[in-house]
Amino acid sequence: MWAANVHNEFVFVATDDFNNNFQVLSRSNLSLIHGAQTMTGNQNIAVFPGEPLTVLMIGPSEAKNIRSKQTE
């Protein structure tokens, strides 16, 4: 696991899993809500509250803004 960040009922996780390295988990039972392939290598996660909730994946050479209807 590269990084994790908790916001309200969600846990955002960056892992080295090849096909599913960004995951949104339920904070209550850690079940998978959403998963996606975003970037490879070392990563960090920043969460910015608002409508919609903004999650920024930060890697060594790029950053990706992720917004999911599941986390709005």
SERO-4910 file (N, C-alpha, C, O; in steps of 0.05 Angstrom, whole numbers):
BEGIN
 pado doro    nc1    nc2    nc3   cac1   cac2   cac3    cc1    cc2    cc3    oc1    oc2    oc3
  Met    A     17    -23      0      0      0      0     18     25      0     37     27     15
  Trp    A     11     43    -17     26     69    -19     15     89      0     30    103     14
  Ala    A    -11     92      1    -23    114     17    -52    107     24    -65     91     10
  Ala    A    -63    119     45    -91    117     52    -99    144     64    -83    158     77
  Asn    A   -124    151     59   -135    176     70   -165    171     76   -179    160     60
  Val    A   -173    180    100   -201    175    109   -216    202    108   -206    223    116
  His    A   -240    201     97   -258    224     97   -287    215    100   -297    199     84
  Asn    A   -299    224    122   -327    216    129   -329    185    128   -315    171    142
  Glu    A   -347    175    111   -352    146    110   -334    131     90   -339    107     86
  Phe    A   -314    144     79   -298    132     58   -268    129     67   -258    146     82
  Val    A   -256    108     57   -227    105     60   -216    103     31   -224     86     16
  Phe    A   -198    121     24   -186    122     -2   -158    109      0   -143    117     17
  Val    A   -153     90    -18   -128     74    -16   -113     74    -42   -126     70    -63
  Ala    A    -87     78    -42    -70     75    -65    -52     51    -60    -38     50    -40
  Thr    A    -53     31    -78    -38      7    -74    -21      1    -99    -21     17   -119
  Asp    A     -5    -20    -98     10    -28   -121     -4    -51   -136      9    -65   -152
  Asp    A    -29    -55   -132    -45    -75   -146    -47    -66   -176    -55    -44   -182
  Phe    A    -39    -83   -194    -37    -77   -222    -63    -67   -235    -62    -47   -249
  Asn    A    -85    -80   -230   -110    -73   -244   -129    -55   -228   -149    -46   -238
  Asn    A   -122    -50   -203   -141    -36   -186   -126    -21   -164   -130    -26   -140
  Asn    A   -109     -2   -173    -91     10   -153   -102     35   -139    -90     45   -120
  Phe    A   -126     44   -146   -140     64   -131   -166     52   -122   -182     42   -138
  Gln    A   -171     52    -95   -195     40    -85   -209     58    -65   -197     73    -50
  Val    A   -236     58    -67   -253     71    -47   -266     50    -31   -280     33    -42
  Leu    A   -261     50     -5   -272     30     13   -292     42     32   -291     66     38
  Ser    A   -311     26     41   -330     35     62   -314     36     89   -301     16     96
  Arg    A   -317     58    103   -302     60    128   -313     41    149   -299     32    167
  Ser    A   -339     34    148   -351     17    168   -343    -12    166   -340    -25    187
  Asn    A   -338    -23    142   -331    -51    140   -309    -57    119   -303    -80    114
  Leu    A   -297    -36    108   -275    -38     89   -282    -53     64   -264    -64     50
  Ser    A   -308    -54     57   -316    -67     32   -310    -47      8   -311    -23     12
  Leu    A   -304    -59    -15   -297    -43    -38   -322    -29    -50   -342    -43    -55
  Ile    A   -321     -3    -53   -343     13    -65   -336     18    -94   -353     16   -112
  His    A   -311     26    -99   -302     33   -126   -272     28   -129   -257     32   -110
  Gly    A   -264     18   -152   -236     14   -157   -229     22   -186   -246     19   -204
  Ala    A   -204     30   -190   -196     38   -217   -165     37   -219   -151     37   -199
  Gln    A   -156     34   -244   -127     36   -250   -121     66   -255   -133     78   -273
  Thr    A   -104     78   -239    -98    106   -243    -70    112   -252    -66    123   -273
  Met    A    -50    104   -236    -22    108   -244     -5     88   -229    -14     74   -211
  Thr    A     20     85   -238     37     65   -226     59     80   -209     63    104   -213
  Gly    A     72     65   -192     93     76   -175     83     89   -150     60     87   -143
  Asn    A    101    101   -135     96    113   -110     74    135   -113     75    151   -132
  Gln    A     54    134    -95     32    152    -96     24    163    -69     31    151    -49
  Asn    A     10    186    -69     -2    197    -45    -30    206    -52    -36    209    -75
  Ile    A    -46    210    -31    -74    217    -35    -80    242    -19    -74    244      4
  Ala    A    -93    262    -32   -103    285    -18   -134    286    -23   -143    282    -45
  Val    A   -149    292     -2   -178    294     -4   -187    322      3   -179    333     24
  Phe    A   -203    334    -14   -214    360    -10   -244    359     -9   -257    352    -29
  Pro    A   -256    366     14   -285    365     17   -298    385      0   -287    406     -8
  Gly    A   -323    380     -7   -339    398    -23   -359    382    -39   -362    358    -35
  Glu    A   -373    395    -57   -393    382    -74   -384    385   -103   -386    407   -114
  Pro    A   -374    365   -116   -369    338   -105   -342    337    -90   -326    355    -92
  Leu    A   -339    315    -75   -314    310    -61   -292    307    -82   -296    292   -102
  Thr    A   -269    319    -78   -247    317    -97   -224    301    -84   -215    307    -62
  Val    A   -215    281    -99   -192    265    -90   -170    268   -110   -174    264   -134
  Leu    A   -147    276   -100   -124    280   -118   -103    258   -113    -94    254    -90
  Met    A    -97    243   -134    -76    223   -133    -50    236   -142    -49    248   -164
  Ile    A    -29    235   -126     -4    249   -132     18    228   -134     24    213   -115
  Gly    A     31    227   -157     53    209   -162     79    224   -167     79    249   -166
  Pro    A    100    210   -173    126    223   -177    127    240   -202    143    259   -203
  Ser    A    111    234   -222    113    250   -247     86    260   -257     84    272   -278
  Glu    A     64    255   -242     38    264   -250     19    265   -227     24    254   -205
  Ala    A     -4    279   -231    -25    281   -211    -51    277   -226    -54    287   -248
  Lys    A    -70    263   -213    -96    259   -226   -118    267   -206   -117    260   -183
  Asn    A   -138    282   -217   -161    290   -202   -183    269   -206   -191    263   -229
  Ile    A   -192    257   -184   -212    236   -187   -238    245   -173   -237    253   -149
  Arg    A   -260    244   -187   -286    250   -176   -304    226   -182   -306    217   -205
  Ser    A   -316    216   -162   -333    192   -165   -361    198   -156   -365    210   -134
  Lys    A   -381    191   -171   -409    194   -163   -414    179   -137   -431    187   -121
  Gln    A   -399    158   -132   -402    142   -108   -393    157    -83   -402    150    -61
  Thr    A   -377    178    -87   -367    192    -63   -378    221    -61   -368    236    -45
  Glu    A   -398    227    -77   -410    254    -76   -428    257    -53   -440    278    -48
***
